[in-house]
Amino acid sequence: MTRTVFVTGARGKTGREVVAQLAERGDTEVRGGSSRGSQEPTTVAFDWRDRSTWPKAVNGAHAIYLGRPDVQDSPELVTQLIAAAPDAHIVLVSEQGAEKVAADGWVRRVETAVTRNATRWTILRPSWFQQVLTDPRYFLDTIRRDRTITLPTGGAPIAWVDTRDLAAVAVQAIVDPATHHGRTYTVTGPEAVTTADLAAQISTTIGAGITAVVPPLEASLAGAPPWLAEVAGDMFNRVHDGTFAQVSEAVDRVAGRPPRTVKEFIAEHADLWRA
Ligand SMILES: NC(=O)c1ccc[n+]([C@@H]2O[C@H](COP(=O)([O-])OP(=O)(O)OC[C@H]3O[C@@H](n4cnc5c(N)ncnc54)[C@H](OP(=O)(O)O)[C@@H]3O)[C@@H](O)[C@H]2O)c1
């Protein structure tokens, strides 16, 4: 084994793909972190809220795949984790268009926690994940049961990225820190697609009518804690202004192959929505 890598959120939409792709290489000891404890040999207990779990996860790690914790004190938590692993190469998952966020905005403060404190770092700014369409906490059940996709996009398209492609970029950064240290990559799919396009493509593929619902942004954010309403509101404003529709070539350039299309993702997962 040439390197040890700690992967946060190893059961999550991106972390599980990073774990799988690193494990396939055969040259990497992978520690996949889960707040639900270690259930497989490659899993280590890791809870952002329980510092006693951190040393076993990070000690001796050459690199950390850091799925940004979406909590208010994320900048402080990320700073503290890096202090516990000062020599590790940090590969952070941020979000598309972070460069348009004010320097004192939450998204940028998380990035700065990495770029200021880590010895080596790579920032990934992905578009929205295609996998939200099959995630039970997002759209799996609404598509399957209600036949709707509800998103306050204002009708703007999004360059949806497959998390397997994001993971492929992350893995290249992890295994080749000399090339990717100090780099920031916007990571997208190959085309921008509106929610209406998405609904139409799923409808055609599964032979059932899916309706795209585009509610006003204010209604969607009502009741959210103030910091979250601000962060999510800012993100949706970047959807509305077309920032999330911009297509990047990072998957081609860094992973060496084209990114998967939404159409391919829908064809591959159609059975999940037919049930
Ligand atoms: N979803 C998108 O379209 C999208 C687009 C761009 C950027 N992002 C960003 O990408 C990052 C990852 O998002 P995601 O959608 O991939 O997340 P996700 O699928 O929800 O995965 C997050 C993981 O974090 C783990 N977790 C939960 N509580 C934890 C705790 N207290 N301590 C440690 N781990 C904990 C969970 O696994 P366990 O329960 O096993 O711990 C979960 O698997 C987020 O910052 C998100 O904002 C998301």
The ligand as an SDF file (V2000), in Angstrom:
LIG
                    3D

 48 52  0  0  0  0  0  0  0  0999 V2000
  -26.3690   17.0790   -3.3810 N   0  0  0  0  0  0  0  0  0  0  0  0
  -25.8880   17.8690   -4.3460 C   0  0  0  0  0  0  0  0  0  0  0  0
  -26.4310   17.9520   -5.4700 O   0  0  0  0  0  0  0  0  0  0  0  0
  -24.6310   18.6770   -4.0900 C   0  0  0  0  0  0  0  0  0  0  0  0
  -24.1090   19.4720   -5.1190 C   0  0  0  0  0  0  0  0  0  0  0  0
  -22.9220   20.1990   -4.8900 C   0  0  0  0  0  0  0  0  0  0  0  0
  -22.2920   20.1240   -3.6510 C   0  0  0  0  0  0  0  0  0  0  0  0
  -22.8440   19.3460   -2.6680 N   0  0  0  0  0  0  0  0  0  0  0  0
  -22.1420   19.2590   -1.3790 C   0  0  0  0  0  0  0  0  0  0  0  0
  -21.4680   18.0220   -1.3240 O   0  0  0  0  0  0  0  0  0  0  0  0
  -21.3400   17.6160    0.0540 C   0  0  0  0  0  0  0  0  0  0  0  0
  -21.7990   16.1790    0.1740 C   0  0  0  0  0  0  0  0  0  0  0  0
  -23.1620   16.1460   -0.1640 O   0  0  0  0  0  0  0  0  0  0  0  0
  -23.9200   14.7820   -0.4240 P   0  0  0  0  0  0  0  0  0  0  0  0
  -25.2470   15.1460   -1.0210 O   0  0  0  0  0  0  0  0  0  0  0  0
  -23.0440   13.8230   -1.1580 O   0  0  0  0  0  0  0  0  0  0  0  0
  -24.1340   14.2530    1.0180 O   0  0  0  0  0  0  0  0  0  0  0  0
  -24.8160   12.9250    1.5190 P   0  0  0  0  0  0  0  0  0  0  0  0
  -25.1030   11.9700    0.3840 O   0  0  0  0  0  0  0  0  0  0  0  0
  -25.9380   13.3680    2.3760 O   0  0  0  0  0  0  0  0  0  0  0  0
  -23.6790   12.2950    2.4140 O   0  0  0  0  0  0  0  0  0  0  0  0
  -23.2100   12.9050    3.5880 C   0  0  0  0  0  0  0  0  0  0  0  0
  -22.7110   11.8330    4.5410 C   0  0  0  0  0  0  0  0  0  0  0  0
  -22.3190   12.4680    5.7520 O   0  0  0  0  0  0  0  0  0  0  0  0
  -22.4420   11.5200    6.7770 C   0  0  0  0  0  0  0  0  0  0  0  0
  -22.7350   12.1600    8.0620 N   0  0  0  0  0  0  0  0  0  0  0  0
  -23.9380   12.5760    8.5300 C   0  0  0  0  0  0  0  0  0  0  0  0
  -23.8190   13.1040    9.7580 N   0  0  0  0  0  0  0  0  0  0  0  0
  -22.4980   13.0170   10.0640 C   0  0  0  0  0  0  0  0  0  0  0  0
  -21.7300   13.3950   11.2230 C   0  0  0  0  0  0  0  0  0  0  0  0
  -22.2820   13.9810   12.3280 N   0  0  0  0  0  0  0  0  0  0  0  0
  -20.4130   13.1370   11.2210 N   0  0  0  0  0  0  0  0  0  0  0  0
  -19.8220   12.5580   10.1500 C   0  0  0  0  0  0  0  0  0  0  0  0
  -20.4820   12.1690    9.0360 N   0  0  0  0  0  0  0  0  0  0  0  0
  -21.8130   12.4110    9.0030 C   0  0  0  0  0  0  0  0  0  0  0  0
  -23.5570   10.5790    6.3860 C   0  0  0  0  0  0  0  0  0  0  0  0
  -23.1450    9.2280    6.5410 O   0  0  0  0  0  0  0  0  0  0  0  0
  -23.2970    8.4350    7.9330 P   0  0  0  0  0  0  0  0  0  0  0  0
  -24.7420    8.5560    8.3200 O   0  0  0  0  0  0  0  0  0  0  0  0
  -22.8740    7.0450    7.5880 O   0  0  0  0  0  0  0  0  0  0  0  0
  -22.3730    9.1340    8.8660 O   0  0  0  0  0  0  0  0  0  0  0  0
  -23.7710   10.8350    4.8950 C   0  0  0  0  0  0  0  0  0  0  0  0
  -23.5660    9.6500    4.1710 O   0  0  0  0  0  0  0  0  0  0  0  0
  -22.1730   18.6100    0.8630 C   0  0  0  0  0  0  0  0  0  0  0  0
  -21.3700   19.6120    1.3820 O   0  0  0  0  0  0  0  0  0  0  0  0
  -23.0810   19.2390   -0.1910 C   0  0  0  0  0  0  0  0  0  0  0  0
  -23.4850   20.5420    0.1270 O   0  0  0  0  0  0  0  0  0  0  0  0
  -23.9860   18.6240   -2.8590 C   0  0  0  0  0  0  0  0  0  0  0  0
  1  2  1  0
  2  3  2  0
  2  4  1  0
  4  5  1  0
  4 48  2  0
  5  6  2  0
  6  7  1  0
  7  8  2  0
  8  9  1  0
  8 48  1  0
  9 10  1  0
  9 46  1  0
 10 11  1  0
 11 12  1  0
 11 44  1  0
 12 13  1  0
 13 14  1  0
 14 15  2  0
 14 16  1  0
 14 17  1  0
 17 18  1  0
 18 19  2  0
 18 20  1  0
 18 21  1  0
 21 22  1  0
 22 23  1  0
 23 24  1  0
 23 42  1  0
 24 25  1  0
 25 26  1  0
 25 36  1  0
 26 27  1  0
 26 35  1  0
 27 28  2  0
 28 29  1  0
 29 30  1  0
 29 35  2  0
 30 31  1  0
 30 32  2  0
 32 33  1  0
 33 34  2  0
 34 35  1  0
 36 37  1  0
 36 42  1  0
 37 38  1  0
 38 39  2  0
 38 40  1  0
 38 41  1  0
 42 43  1  0
 44 45  1  0
 44 46  1  0
 46 47  1  0
M  CHG  2   8   1  16  -1
M  END
$$$$
